[in-house]
Amino acid sequence: MIPNAFNLCSTNQDLYYSLNLYDKNQINHPELKKVILYFSVFSTGYDSSKTSERDLCVYFKNIFDIEYQNKNIVIDPVFNQNKKIKIKNNELQHIESCFIHNPNFIIDNNLENRVQGHLRENRRLPNQIKNLLGLIKKCKTNGHELIIILPPARSEYKHLIEVDIFNEIHQISQSYNLKIIDLFNYDLFTDDDFGDSDHVNINGANKLTNIAKNEIS
């Protein structure tokens, strides 16, 4: 854990929700100085409302009052009502598994399919860079330093990813004078630091946290 820090992130969180979570919460935290954004291979085009993870949007709407980015989103009405009731009655188990540490890793014997899925989201249109730019501008307006971290991945995953996959985010970081911590190409991580192709295990998490803590201090 990084001292004096708090986590405002869920699994499969897209840039739209990162922007809106920051915007809605920064006003209540005058002590806030730095914002860390993890930017993955799929982040450029990833819109959770257009994927199988769209039910997560219910949490953001009912807990944080964030409207759906995709106005045509289709949410299972039974699921929606059930979560509304649980949220109202404070009955969710730690806001369920999407907002807490989940020790389970993805068991997928077809790595190429997983990589292709991430690349598909990377190329999805319209891309989500507008939300990143919105976050950058709001952080600058509010005097908060935005730090972007490119998370690490296993060697076999990286071998299937184009070498220029993060070119745009590096260019944006340079244009706005942002600090970017590229752990995707960081030699300190080994395959033993991962529970699956692109999620660190506890050893990798400790290593990642220590690197981030040293970089932002």
Contacts in CASP RR format, 6 or more apart in sequence:
PFRMAT RR
TARGET T0000
AUTHOR 0000-0000-0000
METHOD contacts of the structure
MODEL  1
MIPNAFNLCSTNQDLYYSLNLYDKNQINHPELKKVILYFSVFSTGYDSSK
TSERDLCVYFKNIFDIEYQNKNIVIDPVFNQNKKIKIKNNELQHIESCFI
HNPNFIIDNNLENRVQGHLRENRRLPNQIKNLLGLIKKCKTNGHELIIIL
PPARSEYKHLIEVDIFNEIHQISQSYNLKIIDLFNYDLFTDDDFGDSDHV
NINGANKLTNIAKNEIS
1 209 0 8 1.000
2 209 0 8 1.000
2 212 0 8 1.000
2 213 0 8 1.000
2 216 0 8 1.000
8 21 0 8 1.000
8 22 0 8 1.000
8 25 0 8 1.000
9 18 0 8 1.000
9 38 0 8 1.000
10 17 0 8 1.000
10 56 0 8 1.000
10 59 0 8 1.000
10 98 0 8 1.000
10 99 0 8 1.000
11 56 0 8 1.000
11 97 0 8 1.000
11 98 0 8 1.000
11 99 0 8 1.000
11 102 0 8 1.000
12 48 0 8 1.000
12 51 0 8 1.000
12 53 0 8 1.000
12 56 0 8 1.000
12 98 0 8 1.000
13 48 0 8 1.000
13 56 0 8 1.000
14 43 0 8 1.000
14 46 0 8 1.000
14 47 0 8 1.000
14 48 0 8 1.000
14 69 0 8 1.000
14 128 0 8 1.000
14 131 0 8 1.000
15 43 0 8 1.000
15 46 0 8 1.000
15 128 0 8 1.000
15 129 0 8 1.000
15 131 0 8 1.000
15 132 0 8 1.000
15 135 0 8 1.000
16 47 0 8 1.000
16 48 0 8 1.000
16 69 0 8 1.000
16 128 0 8 1.000
16 131 0 8 1.000
17 48 0 8 1.000
17 60 0 8 1.000
17 66 0 8 1.000
18 37 0 8 1.000
18 131 0 8 1.000
18 135 0 8 1.000
19 131 0 8 1.000
19 132 0 8 1.000
19 134 0 8 1.000
19 135 0 8 1.000
19 138 0 8 1.000
20 60 0 8 1.000
20 64 0 8 1.000
20 66 0 8 1.000
21 60 0 8 1.000
21 64 0 8 1.000
21 66 0 8 1.000
22 35 0 8 1.000
22 135 0 8 1.000
22 138 0 8 1.000
22 139 0 8 1.000
23 138 0 8 1.000
24 64 0 8 1.000
24 65 0 8 1.000
24 66 0 8 1.000
26 32 0 8 1.000
26 138 0 8 1.000
26 142 0 8 1.000
26 144 0 8 1.000
32 144 0 8 1.000
33 144 0 8 1.000
33 145 0 8 1.000
34 144 0 8 1.000
34 145 0 8 1.000
34 146 0 8 1.000
34 147 0 8 1.000
34 216 0 8 1.000
35 135 0 8 1.000
35 139 0 8 1.000
35 144 0 8 1.000
35 145 0 8 1.000
35 146 0 8 1.000
35 147 0 8 1.000
36 147 0 8 1.000
36 148 0 8 1.000
36 149 0 8 1.000
36 212 0 8 1.000
36 216 0 8 1.000
37 132 0 8 1.000
37 135 0 8 1.000
37 146 0 8 1.000
37 147 0 8 1.000
37 148 0 8 1.000
37 149 0 8 1.000
38 148 0 8 1.000
38 149 0 8 1.000
38 150 0 8 1.000
38 151 0 8 1.000
39 132 0 8 1.000
39 148 0 8 1.000
39 149 0 8 1.000
39 150 0 8 1.000
39 151 0 8 1.000
39 166 0 8 1.000
39 169 0 8 1.000
40 46 0 8 1.000
40 118 0 8 1.000
40 150 0 8 1.000
40 151 0 8 1.000
40 198 0 8 1.000
41 118 0 8 1.000
41 119 0 8 1.000
41 122 0 8 1.000
41 153 0 8 1.000
41 161 0 8 1.000
41 165 0 8 1.000
41 198 0 8 1.000
42 117 0 8 1.000
42 118 0 8 1.000
42 119 0 8 1.000
42 121 0 8 1.000
42 122 0 8 1.000
43 122 0 8 1.000
43 128 0 8 1.000
44 122 0 8 1.000
44 123 0 8 1.000
44 127 0 8 1.000
44 128 0 8 1.000
44 129 0 8 1.000
44 168 0 8 1.000
44 169 0 8 1.000
45 121 0 8 1.000
45 122 0 8 1.000
45 123 0 8 1.000
45 124 0 8 1.000
45 125 0 8 1.000
45 126 0 8 1.000
45 127 0 8 1.000
45 128 0 8 1.000
45 129 0 8 1.000
46 121 0 8 1.000
46 122 0 8 1.000
46 124 0 8 1.000
46 128 0 8 1.000
47 69 0 8 1.000
47 70 0 8 1.000
47 124 0 8 1.000
47 128 0 8 1.000
48 54 0 8 1.000
48 56 0 8 1.000
48 57 0 8 1.000
49 57 0 8 1.000
49 68 0 8 1.000
49 69 0 8 1.000
49 70 0 8 1.000
49 73 0 8 1.000
50 70 0 8 1.000
50 73 0 8 1.000
50 124 0 8 1.000
51 121 0 8 1.000
54 73 0 8 1.000
54 74 0 8 1.000
54 75 0 8 1.000
55 75 0 8 1.000
55 76 0 8 1.000
55 79 0 8 1.000
56 98 0 8 1.000
57 68 0 8 1.000
57 69 0 8 1.000
57 73 0 8 1.000
57 75 0 8 1.000
58 75 0 8 1.000
58 79 0 8 1.000
58 80 0 8 1.000
58 83 0 8 1.000
58 84 0 8 1.000
59 83 0 8 1.000
59 87 0 8 1.000
59 95 0 8 1.000
59 96 0 8 1.000
59 98 0 8 1.000
59 99 0 8 1.000
60 66 0 8 1.000
61 67 0 8 1.000
61 68 0 8 1.000
62 83 0 8 1.000
62 84 0 8 1.000
62 87 0 8 1.000
63 87 0 8 1.000
63 95 0 8 1.000
83 92 0 8 1.000
85 91 0 8 1.000
86 92 0 8 1.000
94 100 0 8 1.000
105 195 0 8 1.000
105 196 0 8 1.000
105 199 0 8 1.000
105 201 0 8 1.000
106 114 0 8 1.000
106 196 0 8 1.000
106 197 0 8 1.000
106 199 0 8 1.000
107 196 0 8 1.000
108 114 0 8 1.000
108 196 0 8 1.000
108 197 0 8 1.000
111 156 0 8 1.000
111 157 0 8 1.000
111 160 0 8 1.000
111 197 0 8 1.000
112 160 0 8 1.000
114 157 0 8 1.000
114 197 0 8 1.000
114 198 0 8 1.000
115 157 0 8 1.000
115 160 0 8 1.000
115 161 0 8 1.000
115 197 0 8 1.000
118 198 0 8 1.000
119 161 0 8 1.000
122 165 0 8 1.000
129 168 0 8 1.000
129 172 0 8 1.000
132 169 0 8 1.000
132 172 0 8 1.000
133 172 0 8 1.000
135 146 0 8 1.000
136 146 0 8 1.000
136 172 0 8 1.000
136 176 0 8 1.000
136 178 0 8 1.000
139 145 0 8 1.000
139 146 0 8 1.000
140 146 0 8 1.000
140 176 0 8 1.000
145 179 0 8 1.000
146 178 0 8 1.000
147 178 0 8 1.000
147 179 0 8 1.000
147 180 0 8 1.000
147 181 0 8 1.000
147 215 0 8 1.000
147 216 0 8 1.000
148 169 0 8 1.000
148 173 0 8 1.000
148 178 0 8 1.000
148 179 0 8 1.000
148 180 0 8 1.000
148 181 0 8 1.000
149 180 0 8 1.000
149 181 0 8 1.000
149 183 0 8 1.000
149 212 0 8 1.000
150 166 0 8 1.000
150 169 0 8 1.000
150 180 0 8 1.000
150 181 0 8 1.000
150 182 0 8 1.000
150 183 0 8 1.000
150 184 0 8 1.000
150 185 0 8 1.000
151 183 0 8 1.000
151 184 0 8 1.000
151 198 0 8 1.000
151 200 0 8 1.000
151 208 0 8 1.000
152 183 0 8 1.000
152 184 0 8 1.000
152 186 0 8 1.000
152 189 0 8 1.000
152 193 0 8 1.000
152 194 0 8 1.000
152 200 0 8 1.000
152 204 0 8 1.000
152 208 0 8 1.000
153 161 0 8 1.000
153 184 0 8 1.000
153 194 0 8 1.000
153 197 0 8 1.000
153 198 0 8 1.000
154 191 0 8 1.000
154 194 0 8 1.000
154 196 0 8 1.000
154 197 0 8 1.000
154 198 0 8 1.000
155 191 0 8 1.000
156 191 0 8 1.000
156 197 0 8 1.000
157 197 0 8 1.000
157 198 0 8 1.000
158 184 0 8 1.000
158 185 0 8 1.000
166 182 0 8 1.000
166 184 0 8 1.000
169 180 0 8 1.000
170 180 0 8 1.000
170 182 0 8 1.000
172 178 0 8 1.000
173 179 0 8 1.000
173 180 0 8 1.000
179 215 0 8 1.000
179 216 0 8 1.000
181 211 0 8 1.000
181 212 0 8 1.000
181 215 0 8 1.000
183 189 0 8 1.000
183 208 0 8 1.000
183 211 0 8 1.000
186 211 0 8 1.000
188 207 0 8 1.000
188 211 0 8 1.000
189 200 0 8 1.000
189 204 0 8 1.000
189 207 0 8 1.000
192 203 0 8 1.000
193 200 0 8 1.000
193 201 0 8 1.000
193 203 0 8 1.000
193 204 0 8 1.000
193 207 0 8 1.000
194 200 0 8 1.000
194 201 0 8 1.000
194 204 0 8 1.000
195 201 0 8 1.000
200 207 0 8 1.000
200 208 0 8 1.000
END
